[in-house]
Amino acid sequence: MLAAVLLVGLPIVIVTGLLSYIAYGPQFGQAFPGDVAWFRLPFFDWPTRPSWLYRLSQGLHVGLGLALIPVVLAKLWSVVPKFFAWPPVRSPAQALERLSLVALVGGLLFEIVTGTMNIQYDYAWGFDFYTAHYWGAWVFIAGFVVHVAIKLPTMVRSLRGGSLRRYLAQSAAETEPEPPDDHGLVAVAPSPPTTSRRTLLGAVAGGSALLGLTALATTVDALRPLAVLSPRGQSYGDGPNDFQVNRTASGAGIPPTIGEGWTLRLTGGAAPVTLTRDQLLAMPPHTATLPIACVEGWSTTQTWTGVRLRDLAALAGVPEPATAFVQSAERAGPFARVTLTRGQVLDPDALLALRVNGADLSLDHGFPARVIVPALPGVHNTKWVAAVDFRVA
């Protein structure tokens, strides 16, 4: 039963994690790690529709990953006898199985621990999280694929031979140990049961539901106080700007006086174009209600007002850009600059946002101007924009 849940849930976590890597635009060198050699994914331009695509994908990755932790721990507990089998290897096939278990269990636990600590902004290790998480994922994937190929027939036979309804109806007194099997998964001399399978499955389901609720709370405002595993997702602004702040202006080295004399520089056409904020505000405005989603799993939907990026591209003299290079006033950060695809620039709701929920952007939310693009990872919705270079190739 536990294996069946993991067989369905873990592939979803794997696929959504790899999609997150693609969403960061590795073709532009802005995903970590950069050079992955043979492990290069089939890159494609990340779409802008539906606008909640990244919110769903990354929310599933983080939320489902958290919810599966109790299932993983219960499954590991259920196969403890297997870890102490002696001799450890009896045949080449068993050696392959053992090797797959090392990759599967080691890789999965590594991904769970580092992923959960990343959500909590706790980097107690001496390596780059993104690089380690990516390579750890491939170790886990290799172990998972081999182990499933070896064990799938056994799992199918076990599910056909057992009755979930019967197990759920049994009390602790009625619970009996499984008969000895040929796979070493049943203890030779088990102690009398102290709990029923029903209680065990209920405890696992309850733990998964609780962790899933904490993940859901990072995207539903009414549940936000329950988001105890996402401290960054609980950092807010004020008034109309009262939603999550992932990176503050102070943390990015942005002075409170950035608006004094600020201009936006547009390049790519015959000559550079420089605009003040007042000139941007005088251009035809566009308002769109769009989500913004972070790699840690939190997301929020707000109403943004600003100038369409495609209007700025036309003003710069590049009405059909191939890409756009956005530069923030934050010069040193790893996400102080981002390359947008043609589709992301020309989407009708892609904005250089000046206001949110009817008010000027706060300094922490990117004042004087920030990028907002549908379905774009939150960190690439660059804040404190200083320049945009529209490129034809």
VENVEN-V961110 format. One line per field, one symbol per residue. psi: psi as a letter, one per 40 degrees, with the letter a starting at -180 (. if undefined). A space follows every 50 residues. Layout:
psi: ???
//
This chain:
psi: dddddddddddddddddddddddefdeeffihichebeehigiihhiehi dedddddddddddddddedddddddddeeddddeihidheiddddddddd dddddddddddddddddddefhgeifihdddddddddddddddddddddd edddddddddeihdddddehiddehiiiiiieefehidgiiiheiidddd ddddddddddddddddeeehddedeegeegddeehiaibeegihhdhidd defhieedehehihhhidadiihhhidddddeihihhhhiihhideeiii hihihahidddddddeegdgidihhhhiehdeidfeiihiiddddeheeh ighdihfeiiiiddeehdiihhhhehhdeeghifhdihhhie.
//
